Amino acid sequence: MTADTTLALHGHPFSSYTWKALIPLYANGTAFEFVEIDPSVAKFESFTGKAHPSGQFPVLTDGDTVIVEATSIIEYLAVHHPGPAPLIPADPAEAVVARMLDRVFDNYVMGNMQRVIAAYFVDKDNPGAGGMRDEPYAPEIEAGKAGLRRSYAWLEGWLSENALPQHVSLVTCAAAPALFYADWVEPIPDDGPRLRALRAELLALPPVVRCVDDARPYRPYFPYGAPDRD
Ligand SMILES: N[C@@H](CCC(=O)N[C@@H](CS)C(=O)NCC(=O)O)C(=O)O
């Protein structure tokens, strides 16, 4: 940490929600220290385990201030560490739409993707502990994939009638990691051309490229074995 840096982001380079908090930091060139989760420390004994109500990461610290939840981290950065990327649209009506899409990507894309991944672990609420199941739990996988297909159809319909903010925003931060990993779990279908194009556009953004590249060494840990693309 440099003397003029008070920000620290606690997370893991392969974690989708950590990407969500890294993208705004990279997009705005904000100085911060990255503190990588130590997998050898028991979840609820770790800093993030104690800081977050469910023991999850990312967690942002700014001096003595602790901010949990990736969306709130982005809102905090927009207020306290603004930069060239506005993150939250200046127009209040556009900000409402950005926050709605953030909920859609978190709850129904990220959530269903995580549901599928959790089906591979012995302790679905604590994937780092207990290891992988001998056989993944098929009903959870099917339910998560069905949820993803419904979310893809909803987003394709939304994109056919609406435009996203042109700048890196809360929507970018939520959508990029969600679509990156969800497409590995359940590929976006051919009848979702707008959503497929959005995923490709997001993956070409420099802050997202950096997240993807920094996570490459961890791909063997992906329960399916990561697909050989992206
Ligand atoms: N609602 C949280 C979700 C964070 C989350 O799911 N983090 C995952 C990593 S991507 C995690 O902490 N996994 C470890 C665990 O749940 O024990 C947020 O928006 O920040």
The ligand as an ORCA input file, in Angstrom:
! r2SCAN-3c Opt
* xyz 0 1
  N     -24.152    -10.636     -2.054
  C     -22.708    -10.681     -2.059
  C     -22.299    -11.992     -2.710
  C     -20.813    -12.238     -2.618
  C     -20.416    -13.658     -2.984
  O     -21.240    -14.490     -3.396
  N     -19.113    -13.921     -2.832
  C     -18.579    -15.241     -3.067
  C     -17.394    -15.161     -4.022
  S     -17.885    -14.694     -5.664
  C     -18.055    -15.802     -1.772
  O     -17.776    -15.073     -0.836
  N     -17.884    -17.120     -1.734
  C     -17.346    -17.801     -0.599
  C     -18.407    -18.207      0.379
  O     -19.597    -17.970      0.147
  O     -18.012    -18.794      1.392
  C     -22.162     -9.448     -2.806
  O     -22.903     -8.889     -3.618
  O     -21.031     -9.020     -2.554
*
